[in-house]
Amino acid sequence: MLWDIGLRGMGILIGYSLVFGVVAQLALWRATGTRWLWLIGATGWFIGGLFASEVLFATATIDQLQPIEDGLVFDEAMLGGFIVGLALVLTTWYVTRRSGSRQPSPA
């Protein structure tokens, strides 16, 4: 398998991943039971974006896809990152959410 993404394209993807992770952490700060939501969201965004850019659209030509930044199919990578990142963040939120029903009831 040939990876066509360069350092600038990888840097763009990592940057967007980290921004998404931080926004997810800030938005769900009190709603989740984990301090690692930013890392889960950023990892999901990165994997989804890399998969969309380098696997799903790897055979497309430059005429079919625009814009391409140093091998990163930008629009498709952002969409893939958003879908996978959001799915992981919402799954994490659902599994770790805090609720009042978890408090022990007095006997």
C-alpha positions as CSV (number, residue, x, y, z in Angstrom):
1,M,0.0,0.0,0.0
2,L,1.4,3.4,-1.0
3,W,0.8,6.3,1.4
4,D,0.8,9.6,-0.5
5,I,0.4,12.0,2.5
6,G,3.3,14.3,3.2
7,L,4.5,16.0,6.4
8,R,2.4,19.2,5.8
9,G,-0.7,17.1,5.1
10,M,-0.1,15.0,8.2
11,G,0.4,18.2,10.2
12,I,-2.9,19.6,9.0
13,L,-4.7,16.4,10.0
14,I,-3.0,16.3,13.4
15,G,-3.9,19.9,14.0
16,Y,-7.5,19.5,13.2
17,S,-7.6,16.3,15.3
18,L,-6.3,18.2,18.4
19,V,-8.7,21.1,17.9
20,F,-11.6,18.7,17.7
21,G,-10.5,16.8,20.8
22,V,-10.1,20.0,22.8
23,V,-13.5,21.3,21.7
24,A,-15.1,17.9,22.6
25,Q,-13.5,18.0,26.0
26,L,-14.6,21.5,26.8
27,A,-18.2,20.9,25.5
28,L,-18.6,17.7,27.6
29,W,-16.4,18.6,30.5
30,R,-19.0,18.0,33.3
31,A,-21.0,15.4,31.4
32,T,-18.4,12.6,31.2
33,G,-16.5,10.7,33.8
34,T,-13.2,10.8,31.9
35,R,-10.5,13.4,31.5
36,W,-9.3,11.7,28.4
37,L,-12.2,12.6,26.1
38,W,-9.9,15.0,24.2
39,L,-7.5,12.1,23.3
40,I,-10.4,9.8,22.3
41,G,-11.9,12.5,20.1
42,A,-8.6,13.5,18.5
43,T,-7.7,9.8,17.8
44,G,-11.1,9.2,16.2
45,W,-10.7,12.3,14.0
46,F,-7.2,11.3,13.0
47,I,-8.1,7.7,12.1
48,G,-11.2,8.7,10.3
49,G,-9.5,11.4,8.3
50,L,-6.5,9.3,7.4
51,F,-8.8,6.4,6.4
52,A,-10.9,8.7,4.2
53,S,-8.0,10.4,2.6
54,E,-5.6,7.4,2.1
55,V,-8.0,4.4,1.7
56,L,-11.4,5.5,0.5
57,F,-10.1,8.2,-2.0
58,A,-6.6,6.8,-2.6
59,T,-7.3,6.0,-6.3
60,A,-9.0,9.3,-7.2
61,T,-7.1,11.7,-9.4
62,I,-6.3,15.3,-8.7
63,D,-8.9,16.3,-11.3
64,Q,-11.6,14.4,-9.4
65,L,-10.8,15.7,-5.9
66,Q,-10.1,19.3,-4.8
67,P,-8.4,20.6,-2.6
68,I,-5.5,18.3,-2.0
69,E,-2.9,19.5,0.5
70,D,0.4,17.6,0.3
71,G,-1.3,14.3,-0.4
72,L,-4.2,14.9,2.1
73,V,-7.6,14.9,0.4
74,F,-8.7,17.8,2.6
75,D,-12.6,17.8,2.3
76,E,-13.0,14.1,2.5
77,A,-10.5,13.8,5.3
78,M,-12.4,16.4,7.4
79,L,-15.7,14.6,6.7
80,G,-14.2,11.2,7.6
81,G,-12.6,12.7,10.7
82,F,-15.8,14.4,11.9
83,I,-17.9,11.2,11.4
84,V,-15.5,8.9,13.3
85,G,-14.5,11.4,15.9
86,L,-18.1,12.4,16.7
87,A,-19.1,8.7,16.9
88,L,-16.3,7.9,19.4
89,V,-17.0,11.0,21.5
90,L,-20.7,10.3,21.7
91,T,-20.1,6.6,22.5
92,T,-17.7,7.6,25.2
93,W,-20.2,10.2,26.6
94,Y,-22.9,7.6,26.6
95,V,-20.8,5.0,28.4
96,T,-19.3,7.3,31.0
97,R,-22.0,9.9,31.5
98,R,-22.8,10.9,35.1
99,S,-26.3,10.7,36.3
100,G,-28.0,11.2,39.7
101,S,-29.2,7.6,39.8
102,R,-25.7,6.3,40.5
103,Q,-25.7,7.8,44.0
104,P,-26.2,5.2,46.7
105,S,-29.6,5.4,48.2
106,P,-29.9,5.7,52.0
107,A,-31.0,2.5,53.7
